[in-house]
């Protein structure tokens, strides 16, 4: 009765404008890439961040 669990992988959110890795998160594999608007400390404003896997 043991369920097989999908292991979470480490993913990075990379700023589209500067290329900096600003956020790290654990996420289950599969699905489409995340595209989120997050704060970029270097630019001091909100920019688009795209998911990149290790």
ChimeraX attribute file (.defattr): number of C-alpha atoms within 10 A of each C-alpha:
attribute: neighborCount
match mode: 1-to-1
recipient: residues
	/A:1	3
	/A:2	4
	/A:3	5
	/A:4	6
	/A:5	7
	/A:6	10
	/A:7	10
	/A:8	11
	/A:9	13
	/A:10	14
	/A:11	18
	/A:12	21
	/A:13	22
	/A:14	23
	/A:15	24
	/A:16	16
	/A:17	11
	/A:18	12
	/A:19	11
	/A:20	15
	/A:21	16
	/A:22	15
	/A:23	15
	/A:24	14
	/A:25	11
	/A:26	11
	/A:27	14
	/A:28	12
	/A:29	13
	/A:30	7
	/A:31	6
	/A:32	7
	/A:33	10
	/A:34	13
	/A:35	14
	/A:36	15
	/A:37	14
	/A:38	17
	/A:39	16
	/A:40	21
	/A:41	11
	/A:42	10
	/A:43	10
	/A:44	8
	/A:45	10
	/A:46	13
	/A:47	17
	/A:48	15
	/A:49	25
	/A:50	18
	/A:51	20
	/A:52	14
	/A:53	13
	/A:54	7
